[in-house]
Amino acid sequence: MEHLASLLGSTAIAVSILIGCGALGTAIGFGILGGRFLEGAARQPEMIPTLQVKMFIVAGLLDAVTMIGVGIGLFLLFANPFVPMLKG
């Protein structure tokens, strides 16, 4: 029973780190992306529509990577594949 509690506790810590680092990375990425978009728009105002489309594509990719991390974290949290190894 102690091994199971240790495994579940370690998994919860790992999932917390995974989701937290994903959120931090996305926040930094959005900050850089928004800053570069504003710089490009200030330098060439006629390119704003093109830059805006590209910005939204990259923003979607940033969110997709984070959502994959959240999905993996939730899988490990609720359907831990390591629990059957303890029983065997």
The first five atom37 places (N, CA, C, CB, O) and aatype in JSON, in Angstrom:
{
  "aatype": [12, 6, 8, 10, 0, 15, 10, 10, 7, 15, 16, 0, 9, 0, 19, 15, 9, 10, 9, 7, 4, 7, 0, 10, 7, 16, 0, 9, 7, 13, 7, 9, 10, 7, 7, 1, 13, 10, 6, 7, 0, 0, 1, 5, 14, 6, 12, 9, 14, 16, 10, 5, 19, 11, 12, 13, 9, 19, 0, 7, 10, 10, 3, 0, 19, 16, 12, 9, 7, 19, 7, 9, 7, 10, 13, 10, 10, 13, 0, 2, 14, 13, 19, 14, 12, 10, 11, 7],
  "atom_mask": [
    [1, 1, 1, 1, 1],
    [1, 1, 1, 1, 1],
    [1, 1, 1, 1, 1],
    [1, 1, 1, 1, 1],
    [1, 1, 1, 1, 1],
    [1, 1, 1, 1, 1],
    [1, 1, 1, 1, 1],
    [1, 1, 1, 1, 1],
    [1, 1, 1, 0, 1],
    [1, 1, 1, 1, 1],
    [1, 1, 1, 1, 1],
    [1, 1, 1, 1, 1],
    [1, 1, 1, 1, 1],
    [1, 1, 1, 1, 1],
    [1, 1, 1, 1, 1],
    [1, 1, 1, 1, 1],
    [1, 1, 1, 1, 1],
    [1, 1, 1, 1, 1],
    [1, 1, 1, 1, 1],
    [1, 1, 1, 0, 1],
    [1, 1, 1, 1, 1],
    [1, 1, 1, 0, 1],
    [1, 1, 1, 1, 1],
    [1, 1, 1, 1, 1],
    [1, 1, 1, 0, 1],
    [1, 1, 1, 1, 1],
    [1, 1, 1, 1, 1],
    [1, 1, 1, 1, 1],
    [1, 1, 1, 0, 1],
    [1, 1, 1, 1, 1],
    [1, 1, 1, 0, 1],
    [1, 1, 1, 1, 1],
    [1, 1, 1, 1, 1],
    [1, 1, 1, 0, 1],
    [1, 1, 1, 0, 1],
    [1, 1, 1, 1, 1],
    [1, 1, 1, 1, 1],
    [1, 1, 1, 1, 1],
    [1, 1, 1, 1, 1],
    [1, 1, 1, 0, 1],
    [1, 1, 1, 1, 1],
    [1, 1, 1, 1, 1],
    [1, 1, 1, 1, 1],
    [1, 1, 1, 1, 1],
    [1, 1, 1, 1, 1],
    [1, 1, 1, 1, 1],
    [1, 1, 1, 1, 1],
    [1, 1, 1, 1, 1],
    [1, 1, 1, 1, 1],
    [1, 1, 1, 1, 1],
    [1, 1, 1, 1, 1],
    [1, 1, 1, 1, 1],
    [1, 1, 1, 1, 1],
    [1, 1, 1, 1, 1],
    [1, 1, 1, 1, 1],
    [1, 1, 1, 1, 1],
    [1, 1, 1, 1, 1],
    [1, 1, 1, 1, 1],
    [1, 1, 1, 1, 1],
    [1, 1, 1, 0, 1],
    [1, 1, 1, 1, 1],
    [1, 1, 1, 1, 1],
    [1, 1, 1, 1, 1],
    [1, 1, 1, 1, 1],
    [1, 1, 1, 1, 1],
    [1, 1, 1, 1, 1],
    [1, 1, 1, 1, 1],
    [1, 1, 1, 1, 1],
    [1, 1, 1, 0, 1],
    [1, 1, 1, 1, 1],
    [1, 1, 1, 0, 1],
    [1, 1, 1, 1, 1],
    [1, 1, 1, 0, 1],
    [1, 1, 1, 1, 1],
    [1, 1, 1, 1, 1],
    [1, 1, 1, 1, 1],
    [1, 1, 1, 1, 1],
    [1, 1, 1, 1, 1],
    [1, 1, 1, 1, 1],
    [1, 1, 1, 1, 1],
    [1, 1, 1, 1, 1],
    [1, 1, 1, 1, 1],
    [1, 1, 1, 1, 1],
    [1, 1, 1, 1, 1],
    [1, 1, 1, 1, 1],
    [1, 1, 1, 1, 1],
    [1, 1, 1, 1, 1],
    [1, 1, 1, 0, 1]
  ],
  "atom_positions": [
    [[0.82, -1.19, 0.0], [0.0, 0.0, 0.0], [0.87, 1.26, 0.0], [-0.93, -0.01, 1.2], [0.51, 2.27, -0.61]],
    [[2.01, 1.19, 0.68], [2.9, 2.33, 0.73], [3.48, 2.65, -0.65], [4.02, 2.09, 1.72], [3.68, 3.81, -1.0]],
    [[3.75, 1.59, -1.42], [4.31, 1.79, -2.76], [3.29, 2.46, -3.67], [4.76, 0.44, -3.36], [3.64, 3.31, -4.49]],
    [[2.03, 2.08, -3.52], [0.97, 2.69, -4.33], [0.81, 4.17, -3.99], [-0.36, 1.95, -4.12], [0.67, 5.01, -4.88]],
    [[0.83, 4.49, -2.71], [0.72, 5.89, -2.29], [1.91, 6.71, -2.8], [0.62, 6.0, -0.76], [1.75, 7.84, -3.24]],
    [[3.1, 6.12, -2.73], [4.29, 6.8, -3.23], [4.21, 7.03, -4.74], [5.55, 6.0, -2.88], [4.56, 8.1, -5.23]],
    [[3.74, 6.01, -5.46], [3.61, 6.13, -6.92], [2.59, 7.2, -7.29], [3.2, 4.78, -7.53], [2.85, 8.02, -8.18]],
    [[1.45, 7.21, -6.63], [0.41, 8.19, -6.94], [0.85, 9.61, -6.55], [-0.89, 7.83, -6.22], [0.53, 10.57, -7.25]],
    [[1.57, 9.74, -5.46], [2.09, 11.04, -5.07], [3.13, 11.56, -6.05], [0.0, 0.0, 0.0], [3.11, 12.74, -6.41]],
    [[4.03, 10.69, -6.47], [5.04, 11.08, -7.45], [4.41, 11.44, -8.8], [6.06, 9.94, -7.64], [4.84, 12.37, -9.48]],
    [[3.37, 10.69, -9.16], [2.67, 10.98, -10.41], [1.99, 12.34, -10.33], [1.63, 9.89, -10.71], [2.02, 13.1, -11.3]],
    [[1.38, 12.66, -9.2], [0.73, 13.96, -9.04], [1.74, 15.1, -9.14], [-0.02, 14.03, -7.7], [1.46, 16.14, -9.73]],
    [[2.91, 14.91, -8.56], [3.95, 15.94, -8.65], [4.43, 16.09, -10.09], [5.14, 15.6, -7.72], [4.61, 17.2, -10.57]],
    [[4.64, 14.96, -10.77], [5.09, 15.01, -12.16], [4.07, 15.68, -13.07], [5.38, 13.6, -12.67], [4.44, 16.46, -13.94]],
    [[2.79, 15.39, -12.85], [1.73, 16.01, -13.65], [1.67, 17.51, -13.38], [0.37, 15.35, -13.36], [1.47, 18.3, -14.3]],
    [[1.84, 17.89, -12.14], [1.85, 19.32, -11.8], [2.98, 20.05, -12.49], [1.96, 19.51, -10.29], [2.8, 21.15, -13.02]],
    [[4.15, 19.45, -12.49], [5.3, 20.06, -13.17], [5.07, 20.11, -14.67], [6.6, 19.27, -12.86], [5.39, 21.11, -15.32]],
    [[4.51, 19.05, -15.24], [4.25, 18.99, -16.68], [3.28, 20.09, -17.1], [3.68, 17.62, -17.07], [3.54, 20.81, -18.07]],
    [[2.17, 20.22, -16.4], [1.17, 21.23, -16.76], [1.7, 22.63, -16.47], [-0.15, 20.98, -15.99], [1.47, 23.55, -17.26]],
    [[2.4, 22.81, -15.36], [2.95, 24.12, -15.03], [3.99, 24.6, -16.02], [0.0, 0.0, 0.0], [3.97, 25.76, -16.42]],
    [[4.89, 23.72, -16.42], [5.91, 24.1, -17.41], [5.28, 24.36, -18.77], [6.98, 23.0, -17.54], [5.71, 25.26, -19.5]],
    [[4.25, 23.59, -19.12], [3.54, 23.86, -20.37], [2.87, 25.22, -20.36], [0.0, 0.0, 0.0], [2.93, 25.94, -21.36]],
    [[2.25, 25.57, -19.26], [1.61, 26.89, -19.15], [2.65, 28.01, -19.18], [0.78, 26.99, -17.86], [2.43, 29.04, -19.81]],
    [[3.76, 27.81, -18.5], [4.81, 28.82, -18.49], [5.41, 29.01, -19.88], [5.91, 28.43, -17.49], [5.63, 30.14, -20.31]],
    [[5.67, 27.92, -20.56], [6.22, 28.0, -21.92], [5.26, 28.68, -22.88], [0.0, 0.0, 0.0], [5.68, 29.46, -23.73]],
    [[3.98, 28.39, -22.75], [2.99, 29.03, -23.6], [2.9, 30.52, -23.32], [1.62, 28.37, -23.42], [2.78, 31.32, -24.24]],
    [[2.95, 30.89, -22.06], [2.89, 32.31, -21.7], [4.1, 33.07, -22.26], [2.83, 32.48, -20.18], [3.95, 34.17, -22.78]],
    [[5.26, 32.49, -22.15], [6.46, 33.12, -22.7], [6.36, 33.21, -24.22], [7.74, 32.34, -22.28], [6.7, 34.23, -24.82]],
    [[5.89, 32.13, -24.84], [5.73, 32.12, -26.29], [4.75, 33.16, -26.79], [0.0, 0.0, 0.0], [5.01, 33.84, -27.78]],
    [[3.62, 33.3, -26.09], [2.64, 34.31, -26.49], [3.19, 35.72, -26.28], [1.34, 34.13, -25.69], [2.91, 36.62, -27.08]],
    [[3.97, 35.93, -25.24], [4.57, 37.23, -25.02], [5.54, 37.61, -26.13], [0.0, 0.0, 0.0], [5.5, 38.73, -26.64]],
    [[6.38, 36.67, -26.51], [7.33, 36.93, -27.6], [6.58, 37.12, -28.91], [8.34, 35.77, -27.73], [6.89, 38.02, -29.68]],
    [[5.59, 36.27, -29.16], [4.82, 36.35, -30.4], [4.1, 37.69, -30.52], [3.8, 35.21, -30.47], [4.15, 38.33, -31.57]],
    [[3.44, 38.12, -29.46], [2.73, 39.4, -29.49], [3.67, 40.58, -29.67], [0.0, 0.0, 0.0], [3.37, 41.52, -30.4]],
    [[4.81, 40.53, -29.0], [5.79, 41.6, -29.13], [6.34, 41.71, -30.54], [0.0, 0.0, 0.0], [6.48, 42.8, -31.09]],
    [[6.65, 40.57, -31.13], [7.18, 40.58, -32.5], [6.11, 41.0, -33.5], [7.73, 39.19, -32.87], [6.42, 41.67, -34.49]],
    [[4.86, 40.62, -33.25], [3.78, 41.06, -34.13], [3.65, 42.58, -34.09], [2.44, 40.4, -33.73], [3.52, 43.22, -35.13]],
    [[3.69, 43.15, -32.89], [3.57, 44.6, -32.77], [4.76, 45.32, -33.41], [3.45, 45.0, -31.3], [4.59, 46.38, -34.01]],
    [[5.95, 44.75, -33.28], [7.12, 45.35, -33.94], [6.97, 45.33, -35.45], [8.4, 44.6, -33.53], [7.24, 46.33, -36.13]],
    [[6.55, 44.19, -35.97], [6.36, 44.08, -37.42], [5.25, 44.98, -37.92], [0.0, 0.0, 0.0], [5.38, 45.58, -39.0]],
    [[4.16, 45.1, -37.16], [3.06, 45.97, -37.56], [3.47, 47.43, -37.52], [1.84, 45.74, -36.67], [3.01, 48.22, -38.34]],
    [[4.32, 47.8, -36.57], [4.77, 49.19, -36.48], [5.72, 49.55, -37.63], [5.45, 49.44, -35.13], [5.71, 50.67, -38.12]],
    [[6.52, 48.58, -38.04], [7.47, 48.84, -39.13], [6.8, 48.88, -40.49], [8.56, 47.79, -39.12], [7.13, 49.71, -41.34]],
    [[5.85, 47.95, -40.7], [5.17, 47.87, -42.0], [3.67, 47.72, -41.78], [5.72, 46.68, -42.85], [3.16, 46.6, -41.75]],
    [[2.96, 48.82, -41.63], [1.52, 48.75, -41.35], [0.71, 48.07, -42.46], [0.98, 50.14, -41.12], [-0.36, 47.52, -42.2]],
    [[1.21, 48.12, -43.68], [0.47, 47.49, -44.78], [0.51, 45.96, -44.71], [1.03, 47.95, -46.11], [-0.27, 45.3, -45.4]],
    [[1.4, 45.41, -43.9], [1.52, 43.95, -43.77], [0.71, 43.39, -42.6], [2.99, 43.56, -43.6], [0.79, 42.2, -42.32]],
    [[-0.07, 44.21, -41.93], [-0.79, 43.78, -40.73], [-1.7, 42.57, -41.0], [-1.62, 44.93, -40.17], [-1.66, 41.63, -40.22]],
    [[-2.51, 42.55, -42.07], [-3.37, 41.37, -42.27], [-2.58, 40.07, -42.45], [-4.25, 41.59, -43.48], [-2.96, 39.04, -41.91]],
    [[-1.49, 40.13, -43.2], [-0.66, 38.94, -43.41], [0.0, 38.5, -42.1], [0.41, 39.2, -44.48], [0.01, 37.31, -41.77]],
    [[0.54, 39.46, -41.38], [1.18, 39.12, -40.11], [0.18, 38.59, -39.09], [1.89, 40.35, -39.54], [0.5, 37.7, -38.3]],
    [[-1.04, 39.12, -39.12], [-2.05, 38.69, -38.17], [-2.46, 37.24, -38.42], [-3.28, 39.59, -38.24], [-2.64, 36.47, -37.47]],
    [[-2.6, 36.86, -39.68], [-2.94, 35.47, -40.01], [-1.85, 34.54, -39.53], [-3.16, 35.3, -41.53], [-2.12, 33.5, -38.93]],
    [[-0.6, 34.9, -39.81], [0.52, 34.06, -39.37], [0.62, 34.0, -37.86], [1.83, 34.58, -39.95], [0.98, 32.96, -37.3]],
    [[0.31, 35.1, -37.19], [0.34, 35.12, -35.73], [-0.69, 34.15, -35.16], [0.09, 36.54, -35.2], [-0.39, 33.42, -34.21]],
    [[-1.89, 34.14, -35.73], [-2.92, 33.24, -35.21], [-2.59, 31.78, -35.49], [-4.27, 33.6, -35.82], [-2.94, 30.91, -34.69]],
    [[-1.94, 31.49, -36.59], [-1.52, 30.11, -36.87], [-0.5, 29.65, -35.83], [-0.92, 29.99, -38.3], [-0.61, 28.55, -35.29]],
    [[0.48, 30.5, -35.55], [1.49, 30.14, -34.55], [0.87, 30.06, -33.16], [2.64, 31.17, -34.56], [1.26, 29.2, -32.36]],
    [[-0.09, 30.93, -32.86], [-0.76, 30.88, -31.56], [-1.51, 29.56, -31.4], [-1.73, 32.07, -31.4], [-1.52, 28.98, -30.32]],
    [[-2.15, 29.1, -32.47], [-2.83, 27.8, -32.42], [-1.86, 26.66, -32.18], [0.0, 0.0, 0.0], [-2.17, 25.73, -31.44]],
    [[-0.7, 26.73, -32.81], [0.31, 25.69, -32.59], [0.85, 25.72, -31.17], [1.46, 25.84, -33.58], [1.09, 24.67, -30.57]],
    [[1.03, 26.92, -30.62], [1.46, 27.03, -29.22], [0.45, 26.38, -28.28], [1.68, 28.5, -28.84], [0.82, 25.64, -27.37]],
    [[-0.82, 26.66, -28.52], [-1.86, 26.07, -27.67], [-1.95, 24.56, -27.86], [-3.21, 26.71, -27.98], [-2.22, 23.82, -26.91]],
    [[-1.73, 24.09, -29.09], [-1.83, 22.65, -29.35], [-0.77, 21.88, -28.57], [-1.69, 22.37, -30.86], [-1.05, 20.82, -28.01]],
    [[0.43, 22.41, -28.54], [1.51, 21.73, -27.8], [1.17, 21.65, -26.31], [2.86, 22.45, -28.0], [1.4, 20.63, -25.67]],
    [[0.64, 22.73, -25.77], [0.26, 22.74, -24.36], [-0.88, 21.77, -24.09], [-0.13, 24.15, -23.93], [-0.88, 21.08, -23.07]],
    [[-1.86, 21.71, -24.98], [-2.99, 20.81, -24.77], [-2.56, 19.34, -24.85], [-4.09, 21.09, -25.81], [-3.13, 18.49, -24.16]],
    [[-1.57, 19.04, -25.67], [-1.03, 17.67, -25.71], [-0.4, 17.34, -24.36], [0.01, 17.51, -26.86], [-0.59, 16.24, -23.85]],
    [[0.34, 18.28, -23.78], [0.93, 18.07, -22.47], [-0.12, 17.88, -21.39], [0.0, 0.0, 0.0], [0.02, 17.03, -20.52]],
    [[-1.19, 18.67, -21.46], [-2.29, 18.53, -20.48], [-2.96, 17.17, -20.65], [-3.33, 19.67, -20.65], [-3.3, 16.52, -19.67]],
    [[-3.14, 16.75, -21.89], [-3.75, 15.43, -22.14], [-2.91, 14.3, -21.59], [0.0, 0.0, 0.0], [-3.43, 13.37, -20.97]],
    [[-1.61, 14.36, -21.8], [-0.71, 13.34, -21.26], [-0.74, 13.37, -19.73], [0.74, 13.54, -21.77], [-0.76, 12.32, -19.08]],
    [[-0.74, 14.56, -19.17], [-0.8, 14.68, -17.71], [-2.07, 14.09, -17.13], [0.0, 0.0, 0.0], [-2.03, 13.38, -16.12]],
    [[-3.21, 14.39, -17.75], [-4.48, 13.84, -17.26], [-4.54, 12.33, -17.43], [-5.65, 14.48, -17.98], [-5.1, 11.62, -16.59]],
    [[-3.95, 11.83, -18.52], [-3.9, 10.37, -18.7], [-3.1, 9.73, -17.58], [-3.28, 10.02, -20.06], [-3.52, 8.72, -17.01]],
    [[-1.95, 10.3, -17.27], [-1.13, 9.74, -16.18], [-1.82, 9.86, -14.83], [0.22, 10.42, -16.14], [-1.63, 9.01, -13.96]],
    [[-2.6, 10.9, -14.65], [-3.25, 11.12, -13.36], [-4.42, 10.18, -13.14], [-3.73, 12.55, -13.27], [-4.57, 9.62, -12.05]],
    [[-5.25, 9.98, -14.16], [-6.48, 9.21, -13.98], [-6.41, 7.77, -14.48], [-7.6, 9.91, -14.66], [-7.19, 6.93, -14.03]],
    [[-5.52, 7.46, -15.4], [-5.39, 6.09, -15.9], [-3.91, 5.71, -15.87], [-5.97, 5.95, -17.36], [-3.31, 5.4, -16.9]],
    [[-3.34, 5.75, -14.69], [-1.91, 5.55, -14.51], [-1.49, 4.16, -15.01], [-1.52, 5.72, -13.03], [-1.94, 3.15, -14.47]],
    [[-0.63, 4.11, -16.04], [-0.22, 2.81, -16.57], [0.81, 2.1, -15.69], [0.35, 2.98, -17.95], [1.17, 0.96, -15.96]],
    [[1.29, 2.76, -14.65], [2.31, 2.16, -13.79], [1.72, 1.4, -12.6], [3.24, 3.23, -13.29], [2.43, 0.65, -11.94]],
    [[0.45, 1.59, -12.33], [-0.18, 0.91, -11.19], [-0.2, -0.61, -11.36], [-1.61, 1.42, -11.0], [0.09, -1.32, -10.4]],
    [[-0.52, -1.15, -12.55], [-0.49, -2.61, -12.66], [0.89, -3.22, -12.45], [-1.0, -3.02, -14.01], [0.99, -4.39, -12.1]],
    [[1.94, -2.46, -12.65], [3.29, -2.99, -12.42], [3.55, -3.24, -10.95], [4.33, -2.04, -12.96], [4.35, -4.11, -10.6]],
    [[2.89, -2.49, -10.07], [3.06, -2.71, -8.64], [2.39, -3.98, -8.17], [2.51, -1.54, -7.86], [2.88, -4.65, -7.26]],
    [[1.28, -4.33, -8.79], [0.51, -5.5, -8.36], [1.12, -6.79, -8.86], [-0.91, -5.38, -8.83], [0.89, -7.86, -8.29]],
    [[1.91, -6.7, -9.94], [2.44, -7.92, -10.56], [3.7, -8.42, -9.99], [0.0, 0.0, 0.0], [4.22, -9.43, -10.44]]
  ]
}
